[in-house]
């Protein structure tokens, strides 16, 4: 769904923690915020997080 190299360089904009892909969301391993994907593009905006 999303390129592994892109996922490796992304970090959570809120806490700077590492992220992982869980189903159709990018999830921060540290603060557990969930960021949506629109198409194959991660929307890494704090206001868009769950």
N, C-alpha and C positions, 0 to 999 in steps of 0.2 A: 504494500500500500504506500509506504513512504520509504525513501531510500535510506539504507542503514548509515551511510556516511553522513547524511544530513542529520539524522537522529543522534549520531555520536557528537556532533558539534553544538546541538541545541542545549540550552539550559533554561530553567524556570526564570522568567523575568522578575518574579516576586522575591524569591529567596536564593536564586543562583544555583539551585540543586540540580542534580542529574535527572533526566527524564527518560521515560520508556513509553513504548506504544502499547496501549491496552485497548483492544477492539478498535474503535474508531476515534480514540482520544489520545492525546499526549498527556501523560500523567507524571507529575513531579514525585520523585521517590522520597523527597524530604518533607515538603509541606502538603502533599497529596492534592494540590490543585489540578484540575483537569481542563485541558485546552482542546478546543474542537479542531477538526480538519475540515476544510472546505475544498472538495476535490482532493488533490494530493498536497494541498498547501496548509501547513500548520498556522493557526491564528494564535500567535503567542502574545496576546494582549491581556493584561491583568483584568481589565473590565469584562472580558469575554470568558474568563475562567469560571468554573463551577466550584 
